[in-house]
Amino acid sequence: MAVLLDNYKKIQEEIGEDVVLVAVSKTKPKEDIQSFYDDGHRVFGENKAQELKEKHEELPKDIKWHMIGHLQRNKVKYIAPFVDLIHSVDSKRLAKEINKQGRKNERTINCLLQVHIAEEESKFGFDEDEILEIIKSGEFDEYNNIKIVGLMGMATFTEDTDQIRKEFKSLKGIFDRISSLESDANIEMKYLSMGMSNDFNIAIEEGSNMIRVGSKIFGERNT
Ligand SMILES: *Cc1c(COP(=O)(O)O)cnc(C)c1O
């Protein structure tokens, strides 16, 4: 199936330059990614480490690859040499492993802390208190090979837009409170990654500056 280039252009126009559009290419073939690349797009997101590694190897090297899905510690090594941003840091042990792999590769890996905002229990992430504790304790201070550049969250999978808005609002509140704290040099709140195909408009209204859009521009995924 052809990619939905018109949708992509419309969304880009709507969101302007202040919001980063991460084109979520998971399960899609490299030809589809190449179509957006040829149109000038460079930021793509995947949710599986191995798939991300393979696509990185096969596609142009100036693509900025974002890891957006749950990341197991033993798979960090596949993406550490090149990944541009990891959205899904959901435990201290994972942060520690990313730091270790960053050091091995002599680079600093940009990360977002994933925050649990949805009602569902299955969604990964920290809660606000845990993040405040990390910052206050300074336990990431010695992690010189990661940089925390913001937060990521996913709303509940529901058609209740009030519920979705409430959850995004709460994440923006957390983002603002953390931004106002004095923290170590390797923590800097720049990006708030929230919003997907069906809810990115609400997310932007509530303060998102990074959206992750898959099906709306690549077409539905076969699951
Ligand atoms: C798949 C995925 C998306 C994109 O979902 P769409 O509804 O297809 O836009 C965004 N974020 C994460 C974490 C995902 O896994």
Residues whose N, C-alpha, C, O or C-beta is under 5 A from the ligand:
A	BS01	LIG	V24 N47 I68 M196 S197 N198 R212 V213 G214 S215 K216
